Each structure stands twice: as structure tokens, then as C-alpha cells.
């Protein structure tokens, strides 16, 4: 807040944006733009509205009233001081457009995803692999000790479907629900738009539109392939991951940790969790994500590439609990043909092993040093 007149906290619904803002700045006034009465007040008389809510103030869920940002621009330009407003929002597309048009150079942006495993561990919550995957990371699941299956089903109905309806005209809600389930079944896989469109029964352009809407709402994020001149034909299509890993078991109809541990998609679900933990770690330390994957035309693949100082660090992700040397063969191979590669790593569900043949081997709850590698 000491650098900008306005700071925007962006992220998915229920990730803790409002709680964080009000905890850090308890003396700020607070207005929720989800409240229809506040929206109506603002639209009928914006001058009076802003006189009633003078800086410093938190405006929550501002994607509902993007025109508010133009008025804030005039105020901060006149007063020329920092720490005036905190904004929160859960839809990237509208936020980015409004910020670009009205607040360029006046606004700092912080992305806040649901709780990380490090944050849960700091308050004494450290479950086994299957329970961790099943419970996910949504703050309210832990705050109210909610049953995860019900909590994530309610989340989908309350927020995802509502936000989607506001962003795009979904004529066939059943088709969209099928699309979400099929997307969950393809998590961690290279996305084939034509195949997914055929399975849902809609056009490829509709699938692309729906994916962009989910990404704009922070429900999913795309991991793009890492390209460098390694003399290979490389995959161009992205992979899709869910920002809240607890949504994946819910969409797949998994009802318990024990069922999840036997599911054929366990490896993909585990990979989703580790990749989103990498994303959280990068955001939480104020760094660019710089996360990719690597796959060539022959099927050789590295699950995760962390790029630092234009150099790739290959990371293999395995859901198994028993270490075998075969787990590290791909990252070793990548390091051999990529001369600029940083030391490789393996993240899995077994015990920490330190270095094995120059590969850092660690449990999925102890990934911190890997993602902060510099």
C-alpha cells in the first residue's frame, strides 16, 4: 500500500480476499459491491456514494461495477497519495479491462489463490496424500470443518454456474456441466479441443469460449508448453488445471479419500495439486509464475518446468509413495540435452531423500525450496 494509491487483490471466489484485506487494514471503510443496494446507490448517485465511502476504503468484488474505477481514478489523481483504496475481484477479464482503461500506473495487483499446503501446515493441518487431495484448499472447508464433497458441490452451484451465466450465454446448462466433468477427467493432460467438443456435443469455438470464461473466473488455469531451441518438434497445446484442487474429486464423483487413493486418475489429481501449489508459491512470494511443461512429438514429457533467469528447472511429479530410480529418468534426460538446465527435482508422496544423482527428491509437503529456487 505504500507504493500505489490503489491495490487490487484478485483471485477465485472464497479464496480469502476479503478476509485478508479487512484483517490487514481493519481501520479502512468497507463496501461490498455484491450488495445490490450499494450497486444501486453508486449507479444512481456516484458522487454522493463516494462521499459516503471516502478513502481509505475497501471496495469488495468490484467486477460488479467496473465503472467505479473511473471515478476512483479522478480522486487519486487529484489527491496524489498512496494507500487510498483496496479493491477485490474474482473475474480477471472485467478487472483487467477496467484497470487498463482507468487505473494504469495507479494500481498494484496481487493474486490470491486458496490456502497453500504451507499455510495449512503452519496452523497444524497436515494430512496424508489422499485426504489432502480430497479436502482441497478452500478456506471455509477448514474454518467450518465442512464435508468436502458437499462444500465443493455447493461452491460449483453457487459461484461457478452463476458467474458463468453472467459472463457468457450458456444455453444448455447440462452440456456445460458435462463439460466441467470431462475437463476434470482430463486434468493434467494436453488439451484436445476437437475431442472435448465432440464428447460434449458442442463446437470447438464454444469449448474455447467456455475455457476462457473459466480462466477469467479463476476456476482453471492453463499451463503452456516450454519452447526452446532443443532441435525437437514440441507440443503446442496447453494443459488445464483447476485452481482449487478440491473441485476435481467433486466433479469426478469421488466421495472419500480412500476412493480417491484407488482412482485411476490419482496421478492426474496429485499433479494438479502440486502444479497449483507451485503457482501459489510464486504468487505468494511476489514472483511471476514462469511455469510450463515440456512434451515433444515422441511423447517425452516433463510435468513441470520452472523458468528462472531464462533457464529451465525440470520437475517430475509422481503420486507414488515408494521411491524408485525410474522416477527421475525423465528429468535426468532433460538435463542432459538442455545445457542451460538448472538442477532437476522430483516431488512425490514418499519421504524426503535429499539429492539422488543430482536430483532433489522431496515430499509434496516440502516443496518450498524447489519453487523458490533462484
C-alpha positions in Angstrom: 0.0 0.0 0.0 3.0 2.3 0.4 3.7 2.2 -3.3 0.3 2.7 -5.0 -2.8 4.7 -4.3 -4.8 1.6 -5.2 -4.1 -2.1 -4.6 -6.3 -4.8 -6.2 -6.5 -8.3 -4.7 -7.6 -10.7 -7.4 -8.5 -14.4 -7.1 -11.2 -17.0 -7.2 -14.3 -16.7 -5.0 -13.9 -17.7 -1.4 -10.1 -17.7 -1.6 -9.9 -15.2 1.4 -9.5 -11.9 -0.4 -12.0 -10.0 1.8 -10.7 -11.6 5.0 -7.1 -10.7 4.1 -7.9 -7.1 3.2 -10.0 -6.5 6.3 -7.5 -8.2 8.6 -4.6 -6.2 7.3 -6.5 -2.9 7.2 -9.2 -3.0 9.9 -9.5 0.8 10.0 -10.5 1.0 6.3 -14.1 1.6 5.5 -15.7 -1.4 3.7 -18.2 -1.7 0.9 -19.4 -4.9 -0.8 -20.3 -4.3 -4.4 -22.1 -7.7 -4.3 -24.8 -5.8 -2.3 -27.5 -4.8 -4.8 -28.3 -1.8 -2.6 -24.8 -0.5 -2.7 -24.6 -1.0 -6.5 -27.9 0.8 -7.0 -26.7 3.7 -4.7 -23.5 4.0 -6.7 -25.2 4.0 -10.1 -27.9 6.5 -9.1 -25.6 9.0 -7.4 -21.8 8.1 -7.7 -20.7 11.5 -6.2 -22.8 11.0 -3.1 -21.7 7.3 -2.9 -18.0 8.2 -2.9 -18.6 11.0 -0.3 -20.1 8.4 2.0 -17.2 6.0 1.4 -14.1 8.2 1.5 -10.6 6.9 1.4 -9.2 4.8 3.0 -11.8 2.2 1.8 -12.1 -1.4 0.7 -14.4 -2.0 -2.3 -15.2 -5.7 -2.5 -16.0 -7.6 -5.7 -15.6 -4.5 -7.9 -16.1 -6.6 -11.1 -19.8 -5.9 -10.5 -19.3 -2.2 -11.0 -16.2 -1.7 -13.3 -17.3 1.9 -13.9 -16.4 2.7 -10.3 -12.7 2.6 -11.3 -13.1 5.7 -13.5 -14.3 7.7 -10.5 -11.5 6.4 -8.3 -9.0 7.5 -11.0 -10.2 11.0 -10.7 -9.9 11.0 -6.9 -6.4 9.5 -6.7 -5.2 11.8 -9.5 -6.4 14.8 -7.5 -5.1 13.7 -4.1 -1.8 12.2 -5.3 -1.1 10.0 -2.3 -0.7 6.2 -1.7 -2.7 3.8 0.3 -6.2 5.1 -0.5 -8.2 2.1 -1.8 -8.1 -1.7 -1.7 -10.2 -3.4 -4.4 -11.0 -7.1 -4.6 -12.3 -9.0 -7.6 -12.9 -12.6 -8.8 -13.2 -12.2 -12.6 -10.0 -11.4 -14.4 -11.4 -10.3 -17.8 -13.5 -7.4 -16.4 -10.9 -6.4 -13.9 -8.1 -6.3 -16.3 -10.1 -4.3 -18.8 -11.3 -1.8 -16.3 -7.8 -1.4 -14.7 -6.2 -1.0 -18.1 -8.6 1.7 -19.1 -8.8 3.6 -15.8 -6.0 2.7 -13.4 -2.9 2.1 -15.4 0.1 3.2 -13.4 -2.0 3.8 -10.3 -2.7 0.3 -9.2 -0.8 -2.7 -7.8 -2.2 -6.2 -8.4 -1.8 -9.2 -6.0 -3.2 -12.6 -6.9 -4.6 -14.6 -4.0 -5.4 -18.3 -4.5 -6.9 -20.6 -1.9 -4.8 -21.8 1.1 -1.4 -23.4 0.3 -0.2 -26.5 2.0 2.5 -24.4 3.7 -0.2 -22.2 5.2 -2.2 -25.2 6.4 0.9 -26.8 7.9 1.6 -23.5 9.7 -1.6 -23.9 11.7 -1.1 -27.6 12.3 -3.1 -29.1 9.4 -1.1 -31.7 7.6 -3.0 -34.7 6.2 -1.9 -37.7 4.3 -1.9 -37.6 0.5 -5.4 -38.8 -0.2 -7.1 -36.7 2.5 -5.1 -33.6 1.3 -6.3 -34.2 -2.3 -9.9 -34.8 -1.2 -10.2 -31.8 1.2 -8.7 -29.3 -1.2 -7.6 -25.9 0.0 -10.8 -23.8 0.2 -10.6 -21.8 3.5 -14.2 -22.3 4.5 -13.8 -26.1 4.4 -11.3 -25.8 7.2 -12.9 -22.9 9.1 -16.2 -24.7 9.4 -15.0 -28.3 9.2 -17.2 -28.9 6.2 -17.7 -32.1 4.4 -15.6 -31.5 1.3 -17.9 -33.2 -1.2 -20.9 -31.1 -0.2 -18.8 -27.9 0.2 -17.4 -28.1 -3.4 -20.7 -29.1 -4.9 -22.3 -26.0 -3.3 -19.3 -23.9 -4.5 -19.9 -25.1 -8.1 -23.6 -24.3 -7.9 -23.3 -21.0 -6.0 -20.4 -19.4 -7.8 -19.2 -21.2 -10.9 -22.6 -21.5 -12.6 -23.7 -18.0 -11.5 -20.5 -16.4 -12.7 -20.6 -18.3 -16.0 -24.1 -17.2 -16.7 -23.1 -13.6 -16.1 -20.1 -13.9 -18.5 -21.5 -16.0 -21.3 -24.9 -17.2 -22.5 -24.8 -20.9 -21.7 -28.0 -22.1 -23.4 -27.5 -25.7 -22.4 -26.6 -25.9 -18.7 -26.5 -29.7 -18.9 -23.9 -29.6 -21.6 -21.8 -27.1 -19.6 -22.0 -29.4 -16.5 -20.8 -32.3 -18.7 -18.0 -30.1 -20.0 -16.8 -29.4 -16.4 -16.8 -33.1 -15.6 -14.9 -34.0 -18.7 -12.5 -31.2 -18.1 -11.8 -32.7 -14.6 -11.2 -36.1 -16.2 -8.6 -34.5 -18.5 -6.8 -32.5 -15.8 -3.0 -32.6 -16.3 -3.4 -33.8 -19.9 -2.6 -31.9 -23.1 -5.9 -30.4 -24.2 -7.6 -31.6 -27.4 -10.3 -29.1 -28.2 -11.8 -31.1 -31.0 -12.1 -34.3 -28.9 -13.6 -32.4 -26.0 -16.1 -30.6 -28.2 -17.2 -33.9 -29.7 -17.7 -35.5 -26.3 -19.7 -32.6 -25.0 -21.7 -32.2 -28.3 -20.8 -28.5 -29.0 -18.4 -26.7 -31.3 -14.7 -26.3 -30.7 -15.2 -22.5 -30.6 -17.8 -22.9 -27.8 -15.3 -25.1 -25.9 -12.6 -22.3 -26.3 -15.1 -19.7 -25.1 -16.1 -21.7 -22.0 -12.5 -22.3 -21.1 -11.7 -18.6 -21.4 -14.6 -17.9 -19.1 -13.5 -20.4 -16.5 -10.0 -19.0 -16.7 -11.3 -15.5 -16.3 -13.2 -16.6 -13.2 -10.0 -18.2 -11.7 -11.7 -21.6 -11.8 -9.0 -23.1 -14.1 -5.6 -22.0 -15.4 -3.6 -23.1 -18.4 -0.1 -24.4 -18.4 1.7 -23.8 -21.7 4.5 -25.8 -23.2 8.0 -24.7 -22.8 9.7 -23.9 -26.1 13.4 -23.5 -26.6 15.7 -24.4 -29.4 16.3 -28.1 -28.4 16.0 -29.4 -32.0 12.7 -31.1 -31.3 9.1 -30.9 -32.5 7.3 -29.8 -29.5 3.6 -29.9 -28.4 1.8 -26.6 -28.9 -1.4 -27.2 -27.0 -1.8 -26.3 -23.3 -2.7 -28.4 -20.3 -5.6 -27.4 -18.0 -5.5 -27.4 -14.2 -8.1 -26.4 -11.6 -7.1 -23.5 -9.3 -8.9 -25.2 -6.4 -7.8 -28.8 -6.4 -10.7 -29.9 -4.3 -13.1 -29.3 -7.2 -11.5 -32.2 -9.2 -12.6 -35.1 -6.9 -16.0 -33.4 -6.6 -16.5 -33.2 -10.4 -15.3 -36.8 -10.8 -17.8 -38.1 -8.3 -15.2 -39.2 -5.8 -16.8 -39.5 -2.3 -13.9 -40.3 0.1 -10.1 -40.2 0.5 -10.0 -44.0 0.2 -11.9 -44.0 -3.0 -9.6 -41.3 -4.4 -6.5 -43.3 -3.5 -7.8 -46.1 -5.7 -8.9 -43.9 -8.6 -7.2 -44.4 -12.0 -6.8 -40.6 -12.2 -5.0 -40.3 -8.8 -1.8 -39.3 -10.6 -3.5 -36.5 -12.5 -5.3 -35.2 -9.4 -2.0 -35.3 -7.5 -0.2 -33.4 -10.4 -3.0 -30.8 -10.3 -2.4 -30.1 -6.6 1.4 -29.9 -7.0 1.2 -27.6 -10.0 -1.3 -25.2 -8.3 1.0 -25.2 -5.2 3.8 -24.0 -7.5 1.5 -21.3 -8.8 0.6 -20.2 -5.2 4.2 -20.2 -4.1 5.2 -18.0 -7.0 2.3 -15.5 -6.4 2.8 -15.5 -2.6 6.5 -14.6 -3.0 5.7 -11.8 -5.5 7.2 -13.6 -8.5 6.0 -14.2 -12.0 4.6 -17.8 -12.4 7.1 -18.7 -15.1 5.6 -22.3 -15.1 5.4 -24.5 -18.1 5.5 -28.2 -19.1 7.6 -29.9 -21.8 6.5 -32.5 -24.3 7.9 -33.5 -27.7 6.3 -35.3 -30.6 7.6 -38.6 -29.4 5.8 -38.4 -26.1 8.8 -37.5 -23.9 7.4 -35.2 -21.2 8.4 -33.2 -18.1 5.5 -32.5 -15.9 6.6 -29.0 -14.8 9.2 -26.5 -15.9 10.1 -23.6 -13.6 12.0 -21.0 -15.5 14.4 -18.8 -13.6 16.7 -16.2 -15.2 15.7 -17.7 -18.6 16.9 -21.2 -17.5 14.5 -24.2 -17.1 14.3 -26.3 -14.0 12.7 -29.7 -14.8 10.4 -31.1 -12.1 8.8 -34.5 -12.2 5.6 -35.2 -10.2 4.7 -38.7 -9.0 1.8 -39.7 -6.8 3.6 -42.8 -5.6 4.9 -43.2 -2.0 7.8 -45.5 -2.8 10.8 -44.0 -4.5 12.4 -45.8 -7.5 15.2 -44.6 -9.7 12.9 -44.7 -12.7 11.0 -41.7 -11.3 13.9 -39.4 -12.1 14.9 -40.7 -15.5 13.0 -38.1 -17.5 14.4 -35.1 -15.6 17.9 -36.5 -15.9 17.4 -36.9 -19.6 16.1 -33.4 -19.9 19.1 -32.0 -18.0 21.4 -33.9 -20.4 20.1 -32.4 -23.6 19.3 -29.0 -22.2 22.7 -27.4 -21.3 21.1 -24.4 -19.7 19.0 -26.6 -17.3 19.0 -25.9 -13.6 19.3 -28.8 -11.1 16.2 -31.1 -11.6 13.8 -32.2 -8.9 11.2 -34.9 -8.1 8.1 -34.2 -6.0 6.2 -37.3 -4.8 4.2 -38.7 -1.9 7.1 -40.5 -0.2 9.8 -39.5 2.2 12.4 -36.7 1.6 15.7 -38.1 0.2 17.8 -35.1 -0.4 19.9 -35.5 -3.5 19.8 -38.6 -5.6 22.1 -38.5 -8.6 21.9 -34.6 -8.5 18.1 -34.7 -8.5 16.4 -33.2 -5.4 13.8 -35.6 -4.1 11.2 -34.3 -1.7 7.8 -35.0 -0.3 4.9 -32.9 -1.7 4.5 -31.0 1.6 8.2 -29.9 1.5 8.3 -28.3 -1.9 9.1 -24.7 -0.8 12.7 -24.6 -1.7 12.1 -26.1 -5.1 9.6 -23.4 -6.2 11.7 -20.6 -4.7 14.8 -21.8 -6.5 17.0 -18.9 -7.7 
